[in-house]
Amino acid sequence: MPGTPEPTRRLFFALWPDAAVRQSLATVSKQHLHRVKRVPPANLHLTLAFPGSVTQPVQQCLEAGAGRMVAPPFDLLIDHAGYWPRPRITWIGPTRIPAGLWSLVTALRQVLEACGLVPESRPFQPHITLARKTNPGTGAVEFEPIHWSIGNFCLVESVTDPAGAKYFPLRFWKLEG
C-alpha cells in the first residue's frame, strides 16, 4: 500500500549476563532496593549502543557489521553504584572501564554510522539499570563487586506491552582477537 511505513523493531546492542552474573545483579537489586520499580531480572543488561527503531534492511546492515567486527574478550568488574536524578534511575557499573569495552563500543558506533544511523552523542557510561522512578539516596548501594567475564555481545529487541518492556536477545557474536 503506498505511503504505508515500513515496519520497524526497537533494537540495541548489549552485554547480556549469564545466569550466575544475572543472579548476582538481581541479588544486589533485591537486597538494596525496596518500594521502587526494580528492573525484572530477565531484563538486566549493559547497553553498548542503541540504534533505536529500525527497518529490516537496517537491522540486516547492523547484523552484518557486527559480524565483521573483531574485538577481544575482557573482564568487567561491577563495583560501583550510582543515581541519575533526571531519569530517576539507580544503577550499578564499573569504576574502571576496560580497554576491551571501549574498543567494543567504538566499533559498534562505527557500525551504526555505516548503516546510516547517528550514534549516541553523550559520552558512554557503562551501567546496569537496577530500578526506575527512584529517589535520591537509593543510589547509596553497597555490594560485593561482581566479576563478569565478557566473551560475547548481542543484538536485543525491546518490546513494550501494558505490563512493561521485555527484552529479547536476537543474535549473539563471540568476542575474539
C-alpha contacts under 8 A as a table, 3 or more apart, distances in Angstrom:
res1	aa1	res2	aa2	distance
1	M	4	T	5.75
6	E	55	T	6.51
7	P	55	T	6.06
7	P	56	Q	7.64
8	T	53	S	5.58
8	T	54	V	4.90
8	T	55	T	4.47
8	T	56	Q	6.82
9	R	52	G	7.76
9	R	53	S	5.11
9	R	54	V	5.46
9	R	55	T	6.57
9	R	56	Q	7.84
9	R	157	E	6.79
9	R	158	S	7.77
10	R	51	P	7.71
10	R	52	G	4.99
10	R	53	S	4.02
10	R	54	V	6.34
10	R	157	E	5.69
10	R	158	S	5.50
10	R	159	V	7.24
11	L	50	F	6.67
11	L	51	P	6.00
11	L	52	G	5.29
11	L	53	S	6.27
11	L	54	V	7.24
11	L	155	L	6.79
11	L	156	V	5.51
11	L	157	E	4.56
11	L	158	S	6.06
12	F	47	T	6.92
12	F	48	L	7.50
12	F	49	A	5.87
12	F	50	F	4.40
12	F	51	P	5.72
12	F	52	G	6.55
12	F	155	L	5.75
12	F	156	V	5.32
12	F	157	E	6.63
12	F	158	S	7.78
13	F	47	T	6.05
13	F	48	L	5.36
13	F	49	A	5.17
13	F	50	F	6.29
13	F	51	P	7.92
13	F	153	F	7.11
13	F	154	C	5.57
13	F	155	L	4.50
13	F	156	V	6.04
14	A	45	H	6.47
14	A	46	L	5.40
14	A	47	T	4.31
14	A	48	L	4.95
14	A	49	A	7.05
14	A	153	F	5.80
14	A	154	C	5.45
14	A	155	L	6.41
14	A	156	V	6.95
15	L	45	H	5.88
15	L	46	L	5.08
15	L	47	T	6.46
15	L	48	L	7.00
15	L	150	I	7.58
15	L	152	N	7.15
15	L	153	F	4.91
15	L	154	C	6.42
16	W	44	L	7.64
16	W	45	H	5.16
16	W	46	L	6.82
16	W	153	F	6.61
16	W	154	C	6.87
17	P	20	A	7.76
17	P	21	V	5.54
17	P	22	R	5.35
17	P	44	L	7.53
17	P	45	H	6.34
17	P	148	W	7.85
18	D	21	V	5.52
18	D	22	R	5.97
19	A	22	R	5.07
19	A	23	Q	6.08
20	A	23	Q	5.16
20	A	24	S	6.35
21	V	24	S	5.03
21	V	25	L	6.19
21	V	146	I	7.24
21	V	147	H	7.72
21	V	148	W	6.53
22	R	25	L	5.13
22	R	26	A	6.09
22	R	41	P	6.74
22	R	42	A	7.88
22	R	44	L	6.89
23	Q	26	A	5.06
23	Q	27	T	6.03
23	Q	41	P	7.58
24	S	27	T	5.08
24	S	28	V	6.41
24	S	146	I	6.94
25	L	28	V	5.31
25	L	29	S	6.42
25	L	41	P	7.75
25	L	44	L	7.58
25	L	146	I	7.76
26	A	29	S	5.05
26	A	30	K	6.05
26	A	41	P	5.49
26	A	44	L	7.91
27	T	30	K	5.08
27	T	31	Q	5.91
28	V	31	Q	5.32
28	V	32	H	6.04
28	V	143	F	6.58
29	S	32	H	5.51
29	S	33	L	5.46
29	S	38	R	7.08
29	S	130	L	5.90
29	S	131	A	7.72
30	K	33	L	5.77
30	K	34	H	7.23
31	Q	34	H	7.83
32	H	141	V	6.28
33	L	36	V	6.51
33	L	38	R	7.30
33	L	131	A	7.63
33	L	138	T	6.83
36	V	131	A	6.69
36	V	132	R	7.19
36	V	133	K	6.91
36	V	134	T	6.02
37	K	131	A	5.45
37	K	132	R	5.51
37	K	133	K	6.50
37	K	134	T	7.42
38	R	130	L	5.75
38	R	131	A	4.05
38	R	132	R	6.42
39	V	43	N	6.47
39	V	44	L	6.76
39	V	129	T	7.01
39	V	130	L	5.33
39	V	131	A	5.24
39	V	132	R	7.24
40	P	43	N	5.47
40	P	44	L	6.90
41	P	44	L	5.42
42	A	167	Y	7.79
43	N	166	K	6.61
43	N	167	Y	5.86
44	L	128	I	6.56
44	L	129	T	7.07
44	L	130	L	7.38
45	H	128	I	5.77
45	H	129	T	7.75
46	L	126	P	6.62
46	L	127	H	5.77
46	L	128	I	5.08
46	L	129	T	7.96
47	T	50	F	7.28
47	T	126	P	7.24
47	T	127	H	7.52
47	T	128	I	7.75
48	L	104	L	7.94
48	L	105	V	5.75
48	L	108	L	7.64
48	L	126	P	7.54
49	A	105	V	6.81
49	A	108	L	6.54
49	A	109	R	6.74
49	A	119	P	7.33
49	A	120	E	7.42
50	F	119	P	7.36
50	F	120	E	7.25
51	P	54	V	7.09
51	P	112	L	6.70
51	P	117	L	6.85
51	P	118	V	7.93
51	P	119	P	7.23
54	V	58	V	5.92
54	V	59	Q	6.33
55	T	58	V	5.33
55	T	59	Q	6.21
56	Q	59	Q	4.98
56	Q	60	Q	6.16
57	P	60	Q	5.05
57	P	61	C	6.25
58	V	61	C	4.93
58	V	62	L	6.17
58	V	115	C	6.27
59	Q	62	L	5.03
59	Q	63	E	6.17
60	Q	63	E	5.11
60	Q	64	A	6.09
61	C	64	A	5.13
61	C	65	G	6.08
61	C	115	C	5.84
62	L	65	G	5.13
62	L	66	A	6.07
62	L	111	V	6.39
62	L	112	L	6.74
62	L	115	C	6.49
63	E	66	A	5.12
63	E	67	G	6.08
63	E	155	L	7.89
64	A	67	G	5.06
64	A	68	R	6.49
65	G	68	R	5.25
65	G	69	M	6.56
65	G	111	V	5.46
66	A	69	M	5.29
66	A	108	L	7.04
66	A	111	V	6.86
66	A	173	W	7.41
67	G	173	W	6.76
69	M	107	A	6.92
70	V	175	L	6.94
70	V	176	E	6.44
70	V	177	G	6.07
71	A	100	G	7.02
71	A	103	S	6.77
71	A	104	L	5.98
71	A	175	L	5.46
71	A	176	E	5.71
71	A	177	G	5.61
72	P	100	G	6.11
72	P	175	L	5.26
72	P	176	E	4.59
72	P	177	G	4.52
73	P	100	G	6.70
73	P	149	S	7.66
73	P	150	I	5.59
73	P	151	G	4.91
73	P	152	N	7.26
73	P	175	L	5.10
73	P	176	E	5.89
73	P	177	G	7.49
74	F	98	P	7.32
74	F	100	G	5.60
74	F	101	L	7.27
74	F	149	S	6.16
74	F	150	I	5.32
74	F	151	G	6.99
75	D	98	P	7.45
75	D	147	H	7.19
75	D	148	W	5.78
75	D	149	S	4.42
75	D	150	I	5.68
76	L	94	P	6.91
76	L	97	I	7.61
76	L	98	P	6.92
76	L	147	H	6.08
76	L	148	W	5.06
76	L	149	S	6.20
76	L	150	I	7.00
77	L	93	G	7.75
77	L	94	P	5.51
77	L	95	T	7.80
77	L	96	R	7.79
77	L	145	P	6.51
77	L	146	I	5.76
77	L	147	H	4.84
77	L	148	W	6.21
78	I	92	I	6.71
78	I	93	G	4.78
78	I	94	P	4.41
78	I	95	T	7.36
78	I	145	P	5.53
78	I	146	I	4.96
78	I	147	H	6.44
78	I	148	W	7.52
79	D	92	I	7.21
79	D	93	G	6.21
79	D	94	P	5.40
79	D	95	T	6.32
79	D	143	F	7.44
79	D	144	E	7.18
79	D	145	P	4.48
79	D	146	I	6.53
80	H	92	I	5.49
80	H	93	G	5.38
80	H	94	P	5.77
80	H	95	T	5.82
80	H	142	E	7.91
80	H	145	P	7.88
81	A	90	T	7.44
81	A	91	W	5.71
81	A	92	I	4.19
81	A	93	G	6.40
81	A	139	G	5.96
81	A	140	A	6.75
81	A	141	V	5.82
81	A	142	E	7.27
82	G	90	T	5.85
82	G	91	W	5.31
82	G	92	I	6.05
82	G	139	G	4.80
82	G	140	A	7.02
82	G	141	V	7.84
83	Y	88	R	6.99
83	Y	89	I	5.62
83	Y	90	T	4.51
83	Y	91	W	6.20
83	Y	136	P	6.91
83	Y	137	G	7.87
83	Y	138	T	7.22
83	Y	139	G	4.67
84	W	87	P	6.15
84	W	88	R	5.46
84	W	89	I	5.28
84	W	90	T	6.64
85	P	88	R	4.51
85	P	89	I	6.81
85	P	135	N	7.53
85	P	136	P	6.95
86	R	89	I	7.99
87	P	132	R	7.64
87	P	133	K	7.29
88	R	132	R	6.00
88	R	133	K	4.93
88	R	134	T	5.18
88	R	135	N	6.36
88	R	136	P	7.92
89	I	129	T	6.74
89	I	130	L	7.56
89	I	131	A	5.81
89	I	132	R	4.67
89	I	133	K	6.16
89	I	134	T	5.90
90	T	129	T	6.15
90	T	130	L	5.75
90	T	131	A	5.29
90	T	132	R	6.58
90	T	134	T	6.60
90	T	138	T	6.57
90	T	139	G	5.23
91	W	127	H	6.10
91	W	128	I	5.42
91	W	129	T	4.36
91	W	130	L	5.14
91	W	131	A	6.99
91	W	139	G	7.05
92	I	127	H	5.52
92	I	128	I	5.38
92	I	129	T	6.72
92	I	130	L	7.16
93	G	126	P	6.02
93	G	127	H	4.35
93	G	128	I	6.07
94	P	97	I	6.23
94	P	126	P	7.03
94	P	127	H	7.28
97	I	101	L	6.64
97	I	102	W	7.15
97	I	126	P	7.80
98	P	101	L	5.47
98	P	102	W	6.70
99	A	102	W	5.09
99	A	103	S	6.24
100	G	103	S	5.19
100	G	104	L	6.18
101	L	104	L	5.09
101	L	105	V	6.20
102	W	105	V	5.28
102	W	106	T	6.07
103	S	106	T	5.05
103	S	107	A	6.03
104	L	107	A	5.20
104	L	108	L	6.19
105	V	108	L	5.09
105	V	109	R	6.17
106	T	109	R	5.17
106	T	110	Q	6.39
107	A	110	Q	5.10
107	A	111	V	6.37
108	L	111	V	4.91
108	L	112	L	6.30
109	R	112	L	5.08
109	R	113	E	6.34
109	R	119	P	5.63
110	Q	113	E	5.08
110	Q	114	A	6.13
111	V	114	A	5.04
111	V	115	C	6.27
112	L	115	C	5.16
112	L	116	G	6.50
112	L	117	L	5.08
112	L	118	V	6.61
112	L	119	P	6.22
113	E	116	G	5.11
113	E	117	L	5.01
113	E	118	V	5.87
113	E	119	P	6.76
114	A	117	L	7.34
120	E	123	P	7.79
129	T	132	R	7.56
131	A	134	T	6.63
134	T	138	T	6.54
135	N	138	T	5.88
136	P	139	G	6.65
137	G	140	A	5.42
138	T	141	V	6.85
150	I	153	F	7.85
150	I	175	L	7.92
151	G	174	K	5.97
151	G	175	L	5.25
151	G	176	E	7.69
152	N	172	F	6.56
152	N	173	W	5.42
152	N	174	K	4.27
152	N	175	L	4.97
153	F	172	F	5.66
153	F	173	W	5.55
153	F	174	K	6.75
153	F	175	L	7.38
154	C	169	P	6.42
154	C	170	L	7.16
154	C	171	R	5.47
154	C	172	F	4.19
154	C	173	W	6.08
155	L	169	P	5.86
155	L	170	L	5.60
155	L	171	R	5.43
155	L	172	F	6.59
156	V	167	Y	6.36
156	V	168	F	5.37
156	V	169	P	4.14
156	V	170	L	5.42
156	V	171	R	7.35
157	E	167	Y	5.65
157	E	168	F	5.11
157	E	169	P	6.28
157	E	170	L	6.71
158	S	165	A	6.46
158	S	166	K	5.81
158	S	167	Y	4.68
158	S	168	F	6.54
159	V	165	A	5.56
159	V	166	K	5.28
159	V	167	Y	6.36
159	V	168	F	7.92
160	T	163	A	7.70
160	T	164	G	5.46
160	T	165	A	4.21
160	T	166	K	6.23
161	D	164	G	5.30
161	D	165	A	6.35
161	D	166	K	7.96
169	P	172	F	7.58
